[in-house]
């Protein structure tokens, strides 16, 4: 009995000892785990503080770049934030990671892209004055005028297809990469519509993305379009066009105020009594249409006229020139002598020994192309500043009539600039810029350059051109199809910016002869908000495509009338950005690109 009792007591003692041991082990484990957890939490907290310090350095850099786009440093920049935290913006090129401000450079520097600033910031948490934890953050900032979309507008965005029955045209919107779908955006309404009897499609293979802060309406249009309505508004960058003009005009040739220039074939004799200067649409003698011909062959030259209004010029021109085209309707020809309307006219005659027209500092060349056409090239030799109005056209200005006008020879028909029948006249921008108040360019441009005006700019394209166009009001672009000298592709590479409106349309209604060309626009087109409601189609164009489209008196407007082209291809590229960057200097804002932890 005593043995059994002793055994039970021993077993209880062993159990107590085992339980005590387990409790001690559990307590030790809990203490260790808690200690490690506190240690990890502390380290994570200190690492987070180092990361916060790095992000603070990125914000510091963003602030200074926003104030001064040329901001940089010869060495590292270190700021103490208190609480054992600091950041260091690394500029030392000896460091493995270092910052680079490349916002104004058209070429990459190391791994920093062109027109970008790459900021490397080290965030530090210190203990007892010594660095304990470090985090590295990389941020890239971009120029705000490195536009995000191929087409963006603050107000109405209108894309319209115009083709006759039996014909088809296609619009394609492309992103920067081959496989990227393009995106167009409006902070107002979007309208995509087939306005006529032909077939109008968006690309059936590459889907286009259309976004709007309000509504999107698509009517009678085929192809692939993904739309997204009521998205948050996008910040549309603004460009201070007047500031650009004021900064650059002093280095330009200032042209005479309010001058219109006609380039082409003329009869001219300033010594005769009376003197005469008569424009012609062709090198070929026109006496069959016009009895008022003094002499042939005609002279290639430039007539310079004092004029301050397109409408006044057109009124004068149709009085003594346009009506002759409708002689067979019974209207007698008029005396088309320019001197009777412009007694202050000057005439410059081209010859093999006289190729420089000093008034515009251009060189004129006349050649024959393989097709038998005359090729007349005007090459700019300097930047120009236009203090008033500048007009530049070929000598052909025909009459076009609307459905409401039964007798096209009457004065109320529509007249607009056109091209010579047997000549290819072109303006080579030659890496130069036209600055000024108001500009009409009725001669298609080639080469690289820019047109920058405070008021609305009207210009023409027919060939390949690397052209950037900026306006403090509106930009109105006319693409021109040519019956006797067709070009299968019309390419514009550059930036089109208008504070108010942009309109793109065919120059004329004579484009149904021959095959339709493809219109390719590579770059960006942007309308910012001028809060006006004054859009008008270009007087240089047959206007019906825009008039038939939805209301054009919106606060801000983009319209492209896809008329007399087989394809309209809008591709988002950086074309024109180098030109824009060079003329703006440091007068631009920046936006955030991306930010990432690199170490």
Secondary structure, DSSP 8 states (H G I E B T S, - for coil): -HHHHHHHHHHHHHHHHHHHHHHHHHHHHHHHHHHHHHHHHHHHHHHHHHHHHHHHHHHHHHHHHHH-TT---SS-EEEEEETTEEEEE---TTSSS--EEETT-SS-BTTB-TTEEEEEEEEEEEETTEEEEEEEEEEEEEETTS-SSSEEESSEEEEEEE--TT-EEEEEEE-SSTT-B-EEEESS-EEEEE-SSSEEEE-SSS-EEEEESS-EEEES-BS-EEEE-S----------HHHHHHHHGGGSEEE-SSEEEEEEEEEEESSSSS-EEEEESSSS--TTT-S----SS-EEEEEEEE-S-HHHHHHHHHHHTGGGGGGGGT-------HHHH-TT-EEEE-BTTB-EETTTTEEEEEEE-TTS-EEEEEEE-S-EEEEEEEEEEES-EEEE--TT-S-TTSTTSEEEE---TTEEEEEE-TTEEEEEEEEEE-S-EEEEEEEEESS-EEEEESSEEEEEEEESS-EEEEE---SSS--SEEEEEEEEEESSEEEEEES-S-TTSS--EEEEEEEEEEE-----------TTS-THHHHTSS---SSSEEEEEEESEEEEEEEE--TTHHHHHHHHTT---EEEEEEEE--
